[in-house]
Amino acid sequence: MTRTGFDIALKELHNDLLRMGSIVEKQIHQCIESLVNKDVELADNIIKNDDLVDDLQKEIENKCIRLIAKEQPLAIDLRTIFTTTKLVTDLERMADYAVDIAKINKKT
């Protein structure tokens, strides 16, 4: 992969991270909304969409692993990739918390 190809792969990784963050942000907003409004249907939707976040986490982590293995990045590029893996783990955990809140909402 050329440097241009590597830069494109890093940009795609960044876009995937933004997309995942946007989905998690929406889930957090929706779980609060469902709790405040006691909206069980919205809670069900949050629970159903949890697999989307889980799958996106795996996909992004796999892209990071492939980039490290194929490109052997150094310095800032390597830090960017490792930071991405840490961020997707935290985002996935936030999505799990949103699901937990949605499950609590269904019980009340």
Secondary structure, DSSP 8 states (H G I E B T S, - for coil): --HHHHHHHHHHHHHHHHHHHHHHHHHHHHHHHHHHHT-HHHHHHHHHTHHHHHHHHHHHHHHHHHHHHHH---HHHHHHHHHHHHHHHHHHHHHHHHHHHHHHHHH-
